[in-house]
Amino acid sequence: MKNCLFTLILLLFLSCEDTKTDLKIIEGNAIGTTFTVRYLDGGTNNYETKIDSLIAAINKSASTYIPTSDLSKINKGDTTVLADANLQEVFTKSEKIYKETEGAFDPTIGILVNAWGFGPEKPIENLDSIKVNELLKFVGYDKVRLENGKIKKLYPEIYLDYNAIAKGYLVDMVSRMFEKSGVTNYMVEIGGEIRARGQNEKGTPWKIAIENPNTDGSRSFATVIELKNESIATSGNYRKFKVKEDGTKYVHTINTKTGYATESNLLSASVISKSDCANVDGYATAFMEMGFEKSTAFLKNHPELKAFLIYVDEKGAMQTFKSDNFEK
């Protein structure tokens, strides 16, 4: 569940001496989760209305939960839909991450997300290996393409699901709005995905906490980090899962190669970069499917990424890992 990362509330209520800092906070709901925006601005601009418009735009474009969205129409087989700029950017970013992760990140897994009961469509009862193998025919981002503004599918059954990158993309949309408006100090958090620029009202980098993968509903911190003009996204399977009557556990991160909802030895993946939040959102999802060993190997070839991983070792003990460039 992508809500495993949230802002560490270290900020005290402003005293009379601190009112000059002009810290402003906007909170609300968006795309099935919550958001918090903190920014420094001495003006009287009403950014709430602009944020609401951006939320409405991404819902209209890429929601799988709104039947009238462009993506829902495409999933239902409407070949006349022209993808807007938002959907085209999400498509292109997803294609890049799909190729780099050798298919570990793949939005066409949507048909199996639904089948296992983690999507908006009706799940398949008594899902067995035969049916899973049948559905895998419709998985593979190389089976879709963007051509003349339209998303074309090799099979009509292909179901695109951009929920693993949509929150990060909305973070970027809000952040770009601030930057165009001349706001240079801000932190945008949507469902745990964060993009920060500049400094907070204390004149220091924005601080966030990464949670421990607690399965009992409690919350504790694994580490606290500073974001220096960076984005961060965290993915984990320790909150969003299902347990069948026989005790079998199914997680919401579906393996794109096997089609099964089984967890890897990676419990939580936090990815940090100076790039867009949508990018790290996609990488964090891919790492959960790749597992600890493949993720660390991937990081060695991608020095532009930093990561904090929580995993289970061969003895069943929980361990943490920081990429070599983490402290730098």
Buried (B, 14 or more C-beta within 10 A) or exposed (E): BBBBBBBBEEBEEEEEEEEEBBBBEBEEEBBEBBBBBBBBBEEEBEBEEBBEEBBEBBBBBBBBEBEEBBBBBBBEEEEEBEBBEBBBBBBEBBBEBBEBBBBBBBBBBBBBBBBBBBBBBEEBEEBEEEBBEEBBEBBBBEBBEBEEEBBEBBBEEBBBBBBBBBBBBBBBBBBBBBEEBEBBBBBBBBBBBBBBBBBBBBEEBBBBBBBBBEEEEEEEEBBEBEBEEBBBBBBBBBBBBBEEEEEEEBBBBBBBEBBBBBBBBBBBBBBBBBBBBBBBBBBBBBBBBBBBEBBBEBBEEBEEBBBBBBBBEEEEEEEBBBBEEBEE
